[in-house]
């Protein structure tokens, strides 16, 4: 289980997160939506301490880190239980598809090269790219690169996968192939926290929707509750302006 309590973060005196409280159950897919610039990506980056929160605690299973008294060993241990898929793939461009996935297996999990190669091949099959194993990122489409990025995150077998706008850098016709991989992960009870502007995916793929505005969780509930019966005025206004595409 993931538990976030009273999380605060500010940049240059501007408070971006204003006391976020959030619990995610094992196997749950939680999708975070809301206007741009309201703290959604910052929340993800604070969860694995890519950004250092100013206040609050983050707990993943038995690992708990207090932002006001962070201990490096605890942060390192917490990061071992999470993985993050970024907007812009974040691949090693001097490594092939299979080498990108092998990297966390050999460097983080300390698996020998042959076993890592076999495991990476299995992951490539799961994301539908076994035939591209020897291709370098620049020879792959954006959708294929993002699927490699997801595969690399899968490699460490994390307790929590974080997705920061995983389709925002893709051409529209490539979005579907990435969302299909995420849906397959959801069917395997992978615990995921996903920031997205893809409203149709949020509606179809989430167990729970979190709506964030101005650094606060304004409303949360099932996709049906949030999309079809929103209660907060800010949520209602947002959906009037957003096309469900």
Secondary structure by P-SEA (a helix, b strand, c coil): cbbbcbbbbbccccccccbbbbbbcccbbbbbbbcccccaaaaaaaacccccccbbbbbccccccccccccaaaaaaaaaabbbbcccccccccccaaaaaaccccccccccaaaaaaaaaaaaaaaccccccccccccccaaaaaaaaaaaaacccccbbbbccccccccccaaaaaaaaaaaaaaacccccccccaaaaaaccccbbbbbccccccccccccccccccccaaaaaaaaacccc
